[in-house]
């Protein structure tokens, strides 16, 4: 059987996405509590997320959501990493700025340990992409849109997206906020 470079590149991107999911899962977590949720989208689901990013761009007047949607449309896949809203309940922690976890949740804030765990998981995932020479970029816009549109379980309130691309030049450079890629 004969495969084109494009076929191999898509398979490579999906293989790297799988490794990134494993890296996010095994990243260190506060008190050893795993609140990470990882998803990989390609095909129609990826296209739906990009379309939703364009809609959100207009709704919140954020051009960079539209620009990022253009990047997502030409990528092979996206790894989405979210954190469930599950405070660790450490006695008298207060690191979030509230006296206790109950007051923090009541105010709609996020547990500092949960958010830190998300950052470590994202860092672990992108290091795998870099180790495999896969072009990537961390997108707040894709994570936020995935949360808003219900791609994650209802317990996930904060997430980031990491699209993966193979091309002669990284599509994630030389971008301007209003640029739309086709």
ChimeraX attribute file (.defattr): number of C-alpha atoms within 10 A of each C-alpha:
attribute: neighborCount
match mode: 1-to-1
recipient: residues
	/A:1	2
	/A:2	5
	/A:3	7
	/A:4	7
	/A:5	9
	/A:6	12
	/A:7	10
	/A:8	11
	/A:9	16
	/A:10	18
	/A:11	13
	/A:12	18
	/A:13	23
	/A:14	20
	/A:15	12
	/A:16	23
	/A:17	28
	/A:18	17
	/A:19	16
	/A:20	27
	/A:21	22
	/A:22	16
	/A:23	20
	/A:24	25
	/A:25	20
	/A:26	14
	/A:27	19
	/A:28	16
	/A:29	18
	/A:30	13
	/A:31	9
	/A:32	9
	/A:33	14
	/A:34	17
	/A:35	20
	/A:36	21
	/A:37	19
	/A:38	20
	/A:39	15
	/A:40	19
	/A:41	20
	/A:42	19
	/A:43	11
	/A:44	9
	/A:45	14
	/A:46	21
	/A:47	17
	/A:48	14
	/A:49	23
	/A:50	26
	/A:51	17
	/A:52	19
	/A:53	29
	/A:54	21
	/A:55	16
	/A:56	20
	/A:57	20
	/A:58	12
	/A:59	9
	/A:60	9
	/A:61	11
	/A:62	16
	/A:63	18
	/A:64	21
	/A:65	28
	/A:66	26
	/A:67	23
	/A:68	27
	/A:69	28
	/A:70	20
	/A:71	22
	/A:72	28
	/A:73	20
	/A:74	18
	/A:75	22
	/A:76	22
	/A:77	23
	/A:78	27
	/A:79	28
	/A:80	27
	/A:81	28
	/A:82	31
	/A:83	26
	/A:84	22
	/A:85	20
	/A:86	17
	/A:87	19
	/A:88	17
	/A:89	11
	/A:90	12
	/A:91	9
	/A:92	10
	/A:93	14
	/A:94	15
	/A:95	13
	/A:96	14
	/A:97	14
	/A:98	16
	/A:99	13
	/A:100	17
	/A:101	24
	/A:102	12
	/A:103	13
	/A:104	17
	/A:105	15
	/A:106	8
	/A:107	10
	/A:108	10
	/A:109	14
	/A:110	20
	/A:111	23
	/A:112	17
	/A:113	19
	/A:114	24
	/A:115	18
	/A:116	14
	/A:117	23
	/A:118	26
	/A:119	19
	/A:120	16
	/A:121	27
	/A:122	26
	/A:123	17
	/A:124	20
	/A:125	27
	/A:126	24
	/A:127	15
	/A:128	20
	/A:129	21
	/A:130	12
	/A:131	10
	/A:132	14
	/A:133	12
	/A:134	22
	/A:135	20
	/A:136	21
	/A:137	20
	/A:138	19
	/A:139	20
	/A:140	17
	/A:141	22
	/A:142	26
	/A:143	25
	/A:144	19
	/A:145	23
	/A:146	25
	/A:147	20
	/A:148	17
	/A:149	13
	/A:150	11
	/A:151	16
	/A:152	22
	/A:153	12
	/A:154	11
	/A:155	14
	/A:156	21
	/A:157	18
	/A:158	21
	/A:159	27
	/A:160	24
	/A:161	27
	/A:162	26
	/A:163	30
	/A:164	29
	/A:165	26
	/A:166	19
	/A:167	12
	/A:168	6
	/A:169	9
	/A:170	14
	/A:171	20
	/A:172	15
	/A:173	8
	/A:174	7
	/A:175	14
	/A:176	10
	/A:177	12
	/A:178	13
	/A:179	15
	/A:180	16
	/A:181	15
	/A:182	9
